[in-house]
């Protein structure tokens, strides 16, 4: 259910979900990405609001096909093939060797071979993305574009509930990260925060899981302190 507002109710939290509906609870674990969170009305402090604002997200794209494992006949077992085309790369499967068929990832764009490739590839239709990938596969593996079947493509920049795969603000590439990151980790009363953007494993589910575990430990400790008070 789309969240329309995040409000404090004293020591509790009220999550508004539109049409006059709301959920009230003792705690909220907020895992919304920053690019969406900044658009949702909230009672966050000025410091939190400033930390959330102006964080661009990477609009990465993937394309994959099912295919006979022709690359293994060429001695390729896992790894990547690079191109200067908007799809940027091929990712060869590193398991199930010598099985009949496999999944060839024919694009994973992130700006590795061209700064504007993620935006350019996102703007293409599904059919055009498949065409670009087939053309690249044909150049790298002549005669095998025809083997590619059951194509699928996902553009995270166009996905309604994420609009990207993770933050690409310079603050996320510092080590250690600075005051903005520290502020985002800090709870707002009963509201705690988690997500891949609050880990050092950005863009990946592993980072989201690690962050969630860390946030739950904080929340559990906070709840224990409240019970003891």
C-alpha positions in Angstrom: 0.0 0.0 0.0 1.6 3.3 -1.0 2.6 5.4 2.0 1.3 9.0 1.9 2.7 10.4 5.2 4.9 9.3 8.2 3.8 11.0 11.4 4.8 11.0 15.1 2.1 10.3 17.6 3.9 11.1 20.9 6.0 8.0 21.5 4.2 6.1 18.8 4.2 6.4 15.0 1.3 6.9 12.5 1.7 5.7 8.9 -0.9 7.3 6.6 -1.8 5.2 3.6 -4.3 7.3 1.7 -8.1 7.6 1.7 -8.1 8.6 5.3 -6.6 5.3 6.4 -3.6 4.9 8.8 -1.7 2.4 10.8 -0.5 3.2 14.3 2.2 1.3 16.0 4.9 1.5 18.7 7.6 1.4 16.1 8.3 1.8 12.4 11.1 0.3 10.4 11.3 2.5 7.3 13.1 0.8 4.4 12.0 3.2 1.7 14.8 4.4 -0.6 15.8 8.0 -0.2 14.6 9.1 -3.6 11.0 8.1 -2.6 11.3 9.0 1.1 12.1 12.6 0.3 8.7 13.0 -1.5 6.6 11.7 1.4 5.4 14.2 4.0 6.8 13.4 7.4 7.5 14.8 10.9 11.3 14.2 10.5 13.7 16.7 12.1 15.3 19.3 9.9 18.6 17.4 10.0 16.9 14.2 8.8 15.1 16.0 6.0 18.4 17.6 4.9 20.1 14.2 4.9 17.4 12.6 2.8 17.2 15.3 0.1 19.1 15.5 -3.2 20.4 11.9 -3.4 20.2 10.6 -7.0 19.7 6.9 -7.7 21.2 4.8 -10.4 18.7 3.7 -13.1 20.3 0.4 -13.8 18.9 -2.1 -16.4 19.3 -5.8 -16.9 18.4 -8.1 -19.8 18.6 -11.9 -19.8 17.9 -14.7 -22.2 17.6 -18.5 -22.0 19.9 -20.3 -24.4 21.9 -23.4 -25.2 25.3 -22.9 -23.5 27.2 -22.1 -26.7 29.8 -20.0 -24.8 31.1 -23.2 -23.1 32.0 -24.6 -26.5 34.2 -21.5 -26.8 35.9 -22.2 -23.4 34.0 -19.6 -21.4 32.9 -20.7 -17.9 31.6 -17.6 -16.0 33.0 -14.1 -16.1 32.0 -11.1 -18.2 32.4 -9.8 -21.7 32.5 -6.0 -22.2 31.2 -3.8 -24.9 30.9 0.0 -25.6 27.3 -0.5 -26.5 24.5 0.7 -24.1 24.0 -2.8 -22.7 27.7 -2.6 -21.5 28.4 -6.3 -20.8 27.5 -10.0 -21.0 27.5 -12.1 -17.8 28.1 -15.8 -18.3 26.7 -18.2 -15.7 29.3 -19.7 -13.4 27.3 -22.8 -12.4 25.5 -25.8 -13.9 28.3 -26.3 -16.4 27.6 -28.5 -19.4 23.9 -28.6 -18.7 21.6 -28.3 -21.8 20.6 -24.6 -21.3 21.6 -21.6 -19.2 20.7 -18.0 -18.5 22.9 -15.4 -20.3 22.7 -12.0 -18.8 23.1 -9.8 -21.9 23.1 -6.4 -20.1 23.7 -5.0 -16.7 24.1 -1.3 -17.2 25.6 0.9 -14.5 27.8 3.4 -16.4 30.8 1.2 -16.6 31.6 1.7 -20.3 29.6 5.0 -20.8 28.4 7.5 -18.3 25.0 7.9 -20.0 24.4 4.3 -20.8 22.0 3.6 -17.9 19.8 6.5 -18.9 20.1 5.7 -22.6 19.2 2.0 -22.1 16.4 2.8 -19.7 14.8 5.1 -22.3 14.6 2.3 -24.9 11.6 0.0 -25.4 11.9 -3.6 -24.4 12.2 -4.5 -28.1 15.1 -2.1 -28.7 16.9 -3.4 -25.6 16.6 -7.0 -26.9 17.8 -5.9 -30.4 20.9 -4.2 -29.0 21.7 -7.3 -26.9 21.2 -9.6 -29.8 23.5 -7.5 -32.0 26.2 -7.5 -29.4 25.9 -11.3 -28.8 26.1 -11.8 -32.6 29.3 -9.8 -32.8 30.9 -11.5 -29.8 29.6 -15.0 -30.7 28.9 -15.1 -34.4 25.9 -17.2 -35.4 24.5 -17.5 -31.9 22.1 -14.5 -31.6 19.4 -16.8 -33.0 19.9 -19.1 -30.0 18.6 -16.5 -27.5 15.1 -17.1 -26.3 12.6 -16.0 -23.6 14.1 -12.5 -23.2 13.3 -10.5 -20.1 14.3 -7.0 -19.2 14.0 -4.9 -16.0 14.7 -1.2 -15.8 14.9 -0.2 -12.1 14.7 3.5 -12.9 11.2 2.8 -14.2 10.1 0.5 -11.3 7.4 2.4 -9.3 8.5 1.4 -5.8 12.3 1.9 -6.2 13.0 4.2 -9.2 16.6 3.0 -9.1 19.0 0.5 -7.6 20.8 2.7 -5.1 22.3 6.1 -4.3 25.1 7.5 -6.5 25.8 10.6 -4.4 29.5 11.2 -3.7 28.8 10.8 0.1 28.2 7.1 -0.5 31.6 6.5 -2.1 33.6 8.0 0.8 35.2 5.6 3.3 34.4 6.2 6.0 31.2 8.0 5.2 30.4 11.4 6.7 27.8 13.2 8.7 24.9 12.7 6.2 25.2 8.9 6.5 25.5 9.0 10.3 22.3 11.1 10.4 20.4 8.7 8.2 21.4 5.8 10.6 20.1 7.7 13.6 16.5 6.8 14.7 13.8 9.5 14.9 12.1 8.5 18.1 10.1 5.3 17.3 11.1 5.4 13.6 14.1 3.4 12.6 15.7 3.2 9.1 17.2 0.4 7.0 18.0 -0.5 3.4 20.9 -1.2 1.1 21.6 2.6 1.2 22.3 2.3 4.9 25.0 -0.4 4.4 28.4 -0.6 2.8 27.1 -3.1 0.3 25.0 -0.7 -1.8 22.8 -1.9 -4.7 22.6 -5.4 -3.3 20.1 -7.5 -1.3 22.9 -8.4 1.0 23.3 -4.8 2.1 19.5 -4.5 2.7 19.5 -7.6 4.9 22.6 -6.5 6.9 21.1 -3.1 7.4 17.7 -4.6 8.5 19.4 -6.8 11.1 21.4 -3.8 12.5 18.2 -1.7 12.7 16.3 -4.4 14.4 19.1 -4.7 17.0 18.8 -0.9 17.7 15.0 -1.2 17.9 15.1 -4.2 20.3 17.6 -2.3 22.6 15.3 0.8 22.5 12.3 -1.3 23.4 14.1 -2.9 26.3 15.2 0.5 27.6 11.6 1.7 27.5 10.3 -1.3 29.4 13.0 -0.8 32.0 12.2 2.9 32.4 
